[in-house]
Amino acid sequence: MSRSTTVTFTIHMAWWVKPYLCGVLLMSRLTGLQPDPDRVGAWVQRGMTMKMTEVKR
């Protein structure tokens, strides 16, 4: 007998993540410097949440 499981991931991004990334890109282009990927990644992770819902059948 086979069992079926459905998993749904819901990702929510805070309102400020897109403007933050645009600001990082703008400053990077204006200064010619590369942003710190660890620092940018930490801020993006702080602004995103993920919820996993599992439905067993």
Backbone as a chain_set.jsonl record, in Angstrom:
{"seq": "MSRSTTVTFTIHMAWWVKPYLCGVLLMSRLTGLQPDPDRVGAWVQRGMTMKMTEVKR", "coords": {"N": [[0.844, -1.165, 0.0], [0.639, 2.163, -0.896], [1.491, 5.335, 0.42], [0.524, 8.706, 0.342], [1.935, 11.892, 0.582], [1.584, 15.326, 0.898], [3.4, 18.264, 0.714], [3.519, 21.629, 1.534], [5.137, 24.664, 1.011], [5.311, 27.849, 2.33], [6.432, 31.028, 1.781], [7.203, 34.046, 3.26], [7.963, 37.391, 2.71], [9.325, 40.176, 4.285], [8.213, 43.6, 4.171], [10.341, 45.352, 3.799], [12.486, 44.094, 2.597], [12.878, 44.005, -0.257], [13.261, 46.846, -0.892], [15.614, 47.178, 0.645], [17.453, 45.466, -0.664], [17.526, 46.732, -3.138], [18.681, 49.155, -2.372], [21.195, 48.251, -1.504], [22.201, 47.314, -3.94], [22.222, 49.715, -5.424], [24.072, 51.323, -3.938], [26.314, 49.717, -4.23], [26.788, 49.865, -6.97], [27.227, 52.624, -7.254], [29.522, 53.082, -5.692], [31.285, 51.203, -6.646], [32.11, 49.04, -5.237], [32.001, 45.717, -3.796], [29.261, 44.228, -2.126], [29.114, 42.804, 1.206], [28.539, 39.482, 1.21], [27.789, 37.766, 3.331], [26.771, 39.465, 5.298], [24.637, 40.724, 3.929], [23.115, 38.465, 3.346], [22.421, 37.659, 5.94], [20.69, 39.721, 6.728], [18.65, 39.405, 4.851], [17.72, 36.845, 5.5], [16.725, 37.438, 8.011], [14.518, 38.928, 7.335], [12.795, 37.173, 6.091], [10.389, 34.574, 6.313], [9.55, 31.12, 6.627], [7.08, 28.704, 6.19], [6.092, 25.406, 6.699], [3.722, 23.133, 5.636], [2.262, 20.046, 6.123], [0.381, 17.537, 4.629], [-1.076, 14.581, 5.248], [-2.196, 11.69, 3.565]], "CA": [[0.0, 0.0, 0.0], [1.451, 3.374, -0.935], [0.948, 6.493, 1.123], [0.834, 9.954, -0.332], [2.085, 13.044, 1.457], [1.736, 16.588, 0.19], [4.063, 19.275, 1.53], [3.393, 22.967, 0.97], [6.005, 25.665, 1.613], [4.864, 29.222, 2.171], [7.512, 31.945, 2.12], [6.751, 35.426, 3.416], [9.058, 38.336, 2.705], [8.966, 41.438, 4.929], [8.055, 44.698, 3.208], [11.561, 46.12, 3.634], [13.569, 43.307, 1.986], [13.138, 44.472, -1.631], [13.95, 48.145, -0.881], [16.96, 46.995, 1.173], [18.294, 44.912, -1.724], [17.712, 47.794, -4.141], [19.647, 50.092, -1.802], [22.511, 47.611, -1.54], [22.624, 47.319, -5.338], [22.516, 51.096, -5.8], [25.329, 51.744, -3.316], [27.384, 48.924, -4.825], [27.081, 50.426, -8.297], [27.76, 53.984, -7.103], [30.864, 53.064, -5.115], [32.142, 50.251, -7.345], [32.536, 48.02, -4.282], [31.145, 44.55, -3.667], [28.687, 44.096, -0.785], [29.492, 41.626, 1.982], [27.435, 38.531, 1.033], [27.348, 37.219, 4.615], [25.949, 40.471, 5.969], [23.394, 40.861, 3.162], [22.364, 37.223, 3.56], [21.868, 37.659, 7.299], [19.537, 40.628, 6.742], [17.571, 38.802, 4.056], [17.161, 35.766, 6.319], [15.958, 38.057, 9.091], [13.28, 39.459, 6.787], [11.99, 36.143, 5.44], [9.936, 33.46, 7.13], [9.055, 30.005, 5.83], [6.19, 27.819, 6.919], [5.877, 24.15, 6.001], [2.488, 22.45, 5.997], [2.257, 18.683, 5.603], [-0.943, 16.917, 4.611], [-0.963, 13.129, 5.014], [-3.405, 11.088, 2.99]], "C": [[0.9, 1.242, 0.0], [0.721, 4.512, -0.22], [1.406, 7.754, 0.409], [0.897, 11.089, 0.684], [2.305, 14.276, 0.596], [2.345, 17.6, 1.156], [3.953, 20.609, 0.804], [4.301, 23.912, 1.739], [5.433, 27.04, 1.304], [5.977, 30.137, 2.651], [6.956, 33.357, 2.152], [7.972, 36.331, 3.504], [8.576, 39.648, 3.332], [8.973, 42.559, 3.885], [9.372, 45.39, 2.896], [12.684, 45.364, 2.918], [13.889, 43.802, 0.576], [13.784, 45.859, -1.66], [15.383, 48.054, -0.345], [17.899, 46.479, 0.084], [18.541, 45.93, -2.829], [18.73, 48.819, -3.653], [21.058, 49.537, -1.819], [23.055, 47.627, -2.965], [23.029, 48.719, -5.782], [23.861, 51.552, -5.23], [26.525, 50.978, -3.885], [27.786, 49.498, -6.181], [27.699, 51.818, -8.203], [29.203, 53.983, -6.624], [31.828, 52.148, -5.864], [32.663, 49.141, -6.438], [31.536, 46.87, -4.251], [30.558, 44.499, -2.256], [29.152, 42.807, -0.111], [28.342, 40.617, 1.901], [26.919, 37.938, 2.346], [26.418, 38.195, 5.33], [24.606, 40.659, 5.262], [22.512, 39.634, 3.374], [21.717, 37.159, 4.929], [20.636, 38.564, 7.372], [18.364, 40.059, 5.963], [16.926, 37.67, 4.841], [16.313, 36.315, 7.457], [14.59, 38.523, 8.594], [12.387, 38.432, 6.115], [11.614, 35.05, 6.435], [9.381, 32.371, 6.216], [8.206, 29.116, 6.728], [5.953, 26.565, 6.076], [4.611, 23.497, 6.54], [2.485, 21.082, 5.33], [0.85, 18.112, 5.722], [-0.752, 15.438, 4.288], [-2.289, 12.605, 4.485], [-3.423, 9.609, 3.271]], "O": [[1.818, 1.346, 0.814], [-0.505, 4.617, -0.263], [2.539, 7.843, -0.063], [0.019, 11.225, 1.536], [3.121, 14.263, -0.327], [1.865, 17.77, 2.277], [4.255, 20.71, -0.385], [4.252, 23.966, 2.968], [5.113, 27.35, 0.157], [6.417, 30.038, 3.797], [6.322, 33.811, 1.2], [8.898, 36.072, 4.273], [7.529, 40.17, 2.946], [9.649, 42.472, 2.86], [9.51, 45.969, 1.818], [13.737, 45.945, 2.657], [15.059, 43.999, 0.247], [14.765, 46.049, -2.378], [16.269, 48.766, -0.82], [19.007, 46.989, -0.077], [19.634, 45.988, -3.393], [19.551, 49.299, -4.435], [22.011, 50.258, -2.113], [24.232, 47.918, -3.18], [24.056, 48.894, -6.438], [24.691, 52.103, -5.954], [27.618, 51.53, -4.007], [28.971, 49.604, -6.498], [28.591, 52.156, -8.981], [30.017, 54.782, -7.087], [33.044, 52.289, -5.738], [33.555, 48.387, -6.826], [30.376, 47.029, -4.629], [31.285, 44.705, -1.285], [29.533, 41.844, -0.777], [27.274, 40.863, 2.462], [25.73, 37.638, 2.459], [25.401, 37.794, 5.896], [23.564, 40.745, 5.912], [21.301, 39.758, 3.559], [20.598, 36.666, 5.071], [19.645, 38.208, 8.011], [17.212, 40.213, 6.369], [15.701, 37.548, 4.846], [15.298, 35.723, 7.823], [13.617, 38.514, 9.347], [11.32, 38.785, 5.614], [12.414, 34.657, 7.284], [8.812, 32.662, 5.163], [8.567, 28.822, 7.867], [5.65, 26.655, 4.887], [4.452, 23.329, 7.749], [2.683, 20.971, 4.12], [0.216, 18.192, 6.773], [-0.32, 15.084, 3.191], [-3.361, 13.031, 4.915], [-4.358, 8.916, 2.871]]}, "num_chains": 1, "name": "protein.A"}
